[in-house]
């Protein structure tokens, strides 16, 4: 399952520069609004040092990391929910992603104009939050006549109507739908409305180069990830060894992409398990709490449908004992059944019969 994250923000906050650095896709970055007309999409690997350690043991023909799909969506402006700028088109693009990554300008470059004339992170966040809320209010208000009609003859539809009204009330008060403490049943009831403010959101503080290790106050209840898009752009031009030296010189342990990918996984409740052998060493993305058959199904639906068992070793045991053979000899290769909850880093081999 590829994780899709829409990169949003006001014009000229560094979205496309960050996207270019993350994907090396060369999306147009220009010092004026709407440099991005169509959403640019790039699929990038999720950095995971464990893959290299597994590969040292199994010497695979290829190493396949998990991936994240980044969608660079053009800058939103005040009035986007009513079609200002190129608003409606961009709101539709956000709707198709799993999560939202909002880039907030903290950097102070006087040569890059701010759409409102001054750098004000809290105001920028409020502008986009307001536009997403207004878009969701319009979605619900448009759906209400249909929901009211359905509610007259169907109990489930009546419950859906009540939930929609509850969410609308919360939106009217300035709250994102995701923060309204809805029950699982209520979330399911309004799922097909595809509300923008129901999506998980993380914030990137696009900072000056000397601020990348600083701590920043929470934005809308979330701790922002400080990233210098300029540093990431410089890193994108270097090979792996040069990039590592550059990071060390900057006093950083990892790139912004690594931090962003990790935060995104945590935000969406995801983790990785591995398969490893002569052909390939590969990371697979699953939800935290997934059971063995569900994990097998990420590889192929037949694996889940005909699941028998999973031969499983923890990553730590697999590395410490030199691979599958060592784990088997030490009694650390477990036979797990359908109820086994997969742990982050498990190295697995599935038995199935269709």
C-alpha positions in Angstrom: 0.0 0.0 0.0 1.6 3.2 -1.2 0.9 6.1 1.2 -0.3 9.2 -0.6 0.4 12.6 1.0 -0.8 15.9 -0.5 1.7 18.8 0.0 -0.3 22.0 0.5 0.3 25.6 1.6 0.0 29.2 0.6 1.8 30.2 -2.6 5.6 30.7 -2.2 6.0 28.8 1.1 8.5 26.3 -0.5 6.1 23.4 -1.4 7.5 22.8 -4.8 11.1 23.3 -3.7 10.5 20.6 -1.0 8.7 18.4 -3.5 11.6 18.7 -6.0 14.1 17.8 -3.2 12.0 14.8 -2.1 11.3 13.3 -5.5 14.1 14.8 -7.6 11.2 15.2 -10.2 12.1 18.7 -11.2 8.6 20.2 -10.7 8.6 23.9 -11.7 9.5 26.1 -8.7 9.1 29.8 -9.4 8.8 32.9 -7.3 5.2 33.7 -8.1 1.8 32.1 -7.2 0.4 29.1 -9.1 3.8 27.9 -10.5 2.2 24.5 -10.0 -0.9 24.2 -12.2 -1.3 20.4 -12.3 -0.5 18.3 -9.3 2.9 16.9 -9.6 3.2 13.3 -8.3 6.4 11.6 -7.2 6.8 8.2 -5.6 9.8 8.1 -3.3 11.4 5.4 -1.1 11.0 5.4 2.6 14.5 5.4 4.2 14.9 2.4 6.5 18.4 1.4 7.6 17.1 -2.1 8.5 16.9 -3.0 4.8 20.6 -2.7 4.4 21.3 -4.9 7.4 19.0 -7.6 6.1 20.6 -7.4 2.7 24.1 -8.0 4.3 22.8 -11.4 5.4 20.8 -12.5 2.4 22.7 -10.8 -0.5 19.5 -10.3 -2.5 19.4 -9.4 -6.2 17.5 -6.2 -5.3 16.4 -4.2 -2.3 12.9 -2.8 -2.4 11.9 -0.1 0.2 8.4 0.9 1.1 7.2 4.0 -0.8 5.4 7.2 -0.2 3.6 9.1 -2.9 3.9 12.8 -2.6 1.4 15.0 -4.5 2.5 18.7 -4.9 -0.7 20.7 -5.0 -0.7 24.3 -6.1 -0.9 27.1 -3.5 -4.3 27.7 -1.8 -5.4 31.2 -1.1 -8.1 32.9 0.9 -11.4 32.2 -1.0 -10.2 28.9 -2.4 -13.4 27.2 -1.2 -15.3 29.6 -3.4 -13.0 29.0 -6.4 -10.6 31.9 -5.8 -7.2 31.3 -7.4 -7.5 27.8 -8.8 -9.2 26.7 -5.6 -11.8 24.1 -6.6 -9.4 22.1 -8.7 -6.8 21.9 -5.9 -9.3 21.0 -3.2 -10.4 18.1 -5.4 -6.7 17.0 -5.6 -6.4 17.1 -1.8 -9.5 14.9 -1.5 -7.8 12.0 -3.3 -4.8 11.8 -0.8 -4.5 9.8 2.4 -3.1 12.7 4.4 -2.2 16.3 4.2 1.2 17.8 4.7 1.0 21.5 5.1 4.1 23.5 4.5 4.2 26.6 6.6 6.7 29.4 5.9 9.1 30.2 8.7 12.1 31.2 6.6 12.9 34.9 6.2 14.3 35.3 2.6 13.3 38.9 1.6 13.7 37.9 -2.1 10.8 35.5 -2.0 7.5 37.4 -1.8 4.8 36.4 0.7 1.3 36.3 -0.7 0.1 38.5 2.2 3.2 40.7 2.3 4.7 39.4 5.6 5.8 36.1 7.2 3.1 35.0 9.7 2.9 31.2 10.3 -0.1 31.2 12.5 -2.1 33.4 10.1 -1.1 31.2 7.1 -2.2 28.0 9.0 -5.5 29.7 9.9 -6.1 30.7 6.3 -5.8 27.1 5.0 -7.7 25.6 7.9 -10.6 28.0 7.2 -10.7 27.2 3.5 -10.7 23.4 4.2 -13.5 23.9 6.8 -15.6 26.1 4.4 -15.1 23.4 1.6 -16.4 20.7 4.0 -19.3 22.8 5.1 -20.3 23.3 1.4 -20.0 19.5 0.9 -22.3 18.7 3.8 -24.8 21.4 3.0 -25.0 20.1 -0.6 -25.6 16.5 0.8 -28.2 17.4 3.4 -31.3 17.4 1.1 -30.4 13.9 -0.1 -29.6 12.7 3.5 -32.9 14.1 4.8 -34.9 12.3 2.0 -33.1 9.0 2.7 -33.6 9.4 6.5 -37.4 9.2 6.1 -37.3 5.6 5.1 -34.0 4.2 6.5 -32.7 4.1 10.1 -29.0 3.9 9.0 -29.6 7.0 6.8 -31.2 8.8 9.7 -28.1 8.1 11.8 -25.9 9.4 9.0 -28.0 12.6 8.8 -27.6 13.2 12.5 -23.8 12.7 12.3 -23.6 15.0 9.3 -25.4 17.7 11.2 -23.1 17.2 14.2 -20.1 17.6 12.0 -21.5 20.6 10.4 -22.1 22.2 13.8 -18.5 21.5 14.7 -17.2 23.0 11.5 -19.3 26.1 12.0 -17.5 26.5 15.3 -14.1 26.4 13.5 -13.1 22.8 14.4 -11.7 20.3 11.9 -13.9 17.2 11.6 -11.1 15.0 12.7 -10.9 16.8 16.1 -14.6 16.3 16.9 -14.2 13.1 18.9 -16.5 11.1 16.7 -17.1 7.4 17.4 -15.9 4.8 14.9 -19.6 4.4 13.8 -20.0 8.1 13.3 -16.8 8.3 11.2 -18.0 5.4 9.1 -21.4 7.1 8.6 -19.8 10.2 7.0 -16.9 8.4 5.3 -18.4 8.7 1.8 -18.6 12.5 2.1 -14.8 12.5 1.9 -14.3 15.5 4.1 -11.0 17.3 3.8 -10.8 18.1 7.5 -11.2 14.5 8.4 -7.8 13.7 6.9 -4.8 13.4 9.2 -2.6 16.4 8.9 1.0 17.1 9.7 2.9 20.4 9.4 6.3 21.1 8.0 7.9 24.3 9.2 10.0 25.4 6.3 12.8 27.1 8.2 16.1 28.9 7.6 19.1 26.7 7.5 20.2 27.6 11.1 16.8 26.6 12.5 16.5 22.9 11.5 17.4 21.6 14.9 15.2 24.1 16.8 12.0 23.3 18.6 8.8 25.0 17.5 5.5 25.5 19.3 2.6 23.2 18.3 0.5 24.3 15.3 -3.2 23.5 15.7 -2.3 20.9 18.3 0.5 19.2 16.2 4.2 19.6 16.6 5.6 20.7 13.2 8.5 19.0 11.5 11.3 21.6 11.0 12.8 21.1 7.5 14.9 23.5 5.4 13.7 23.0 1.8 17.0 24.6 0.7 19.0 22.0 2.6 16.9 19.2 1.1 17.4 20.7 -2.4 21.2 20.7 -1.8 21.1 17.1 -0.5 19.1 15.9 -3.6 22.1 16.9 -5.7 24.6 14.7 -3.8 25.4 11.0 -3.9 24.8 9.0 -0.7 28.3 9.4 0.8 28.4 13.1 0.1 24.9 13.6 1.5 25.9 11.8 4.7 28.9 14.1 5.1 26.8 17.1 4.4 24.3 16.1 7.1 27.0 15.6 9.6 28.4 19.0 8.9 25.0 20.5 9.5 24.7 18.6 12.8 21.8 16.4 11.4 21.4 12.7 11.9 19.0 12.2 8.9 17.4 14.0 6.0 14.1 15.9 6.1 12.6 13.1 4.0 13.5 10.5 6.6 11.9 12.6 9.3 8.8 13.4 7.2 8.3 9.7 6.2 8.6 8.6 9.8 6.1 11.3 11.0 3.7 10.3 8.2 3.8 6.6 9.2 3.1 7.5 12.8 0.3 9.9 11.8 -1.5 7.2 9.8 -0.7 4.4 12.2 1.5 2.4 9.8 4.5 0.1 10.2 6.8 -2.1 8.1 7.5 -5.8 8.0 10.0 -7.5 5.8 10.5 -10.4 3.4 14.1 -11.3 2.6 15.9 -13.9 0.5 18.1 -14.4 -2.5 15.7 -12.6 -4.9 14.9 -9.5 -2.9 14.8 -7.9 0.5 11.6 -5.9 0.7 9.7 -3.7 3.1 5.9 -3.9 3.2 3.6 -1.3 4.7 0.7 -2.4 6.9 -1.5 -0.7 9.6 -0.3 -1.1 13.2 -2.4 -4.0 14.6 -2.7 -5.9 11.3 -2.9 -9.6 11.7 -0.8 -12.1 9.7 -3.4 -12.8 6.9 -3.9 -9.1 6.4 -0.1 -8.6 6.1 0.1 -11.5 3.6 -2.6 -9.9 1.5 -0.5 -6.8 0.9 1.8 -9.1 -1.1 -1.1 -10.8 -3.0 -4.8 -11.4 -2.3 -4.2 -15.1 -2.8 -1.8 -15.1 0.2 -4.6 -13.8 2.4 -7.3 -15.9 1.0 -5.3 -19.2 1.3 -3.3 -18.3 4.4 -2.1 -21.2 6.4 0.7 -19.8 8.6 3.6 -17.4 8.8 7.1 -18.3 9.6 8.2 -15.2 11.6 11.4 -13.9 13.3 11.9 -10.5 14.8 14.2 -8.2 13.0 16.6 -8.2 16.0 16.8 -12.0 16.1 17.2 -12.2 12.3 20.2 -9.9 12.3 21.7 -11.2 15.5 21.5 -14.9 14.4 22.5 -14.4 10.8 19.2 -15.0 9.1 16.6 -17.6 8.7 18.8 -20.6 9.3 20.3 -19.2 12.5 16.8 -18.3 13.8 15.5 -21.8 13.0 18.4 -23.5 14.8 18.0 -21.2 17.8 14.3 -21.8 18.0 13.6 -18.1 17.1 11.7 -18.8 13.9 8.1 -18.9 15.1 5.0 -20.5 13.4 2.3 -17.9 13.7 -1.4 -18.4 12.8 -4.3 -16.2 11.7 -4.6 -14.3 15.0 -1.0 -13.2 15.2 -0.6 -9.4 15.3 2.4 -8.5 13.2 5.1 -6.4 14.9 7.1 -3.6 13.3 10.2 -5.2 11.7 9.0 -8.8 11.7 10.8 -10.8 9.0 8.1 -13.1 7.5 7.6 -16.0 5.1 4.0 -17.0 4.3 2.6 -20.5 3.7 -0.7 -20.5 1.8 -2.9 -22.8 -0.4 -5.5 -21.6 -2.8 
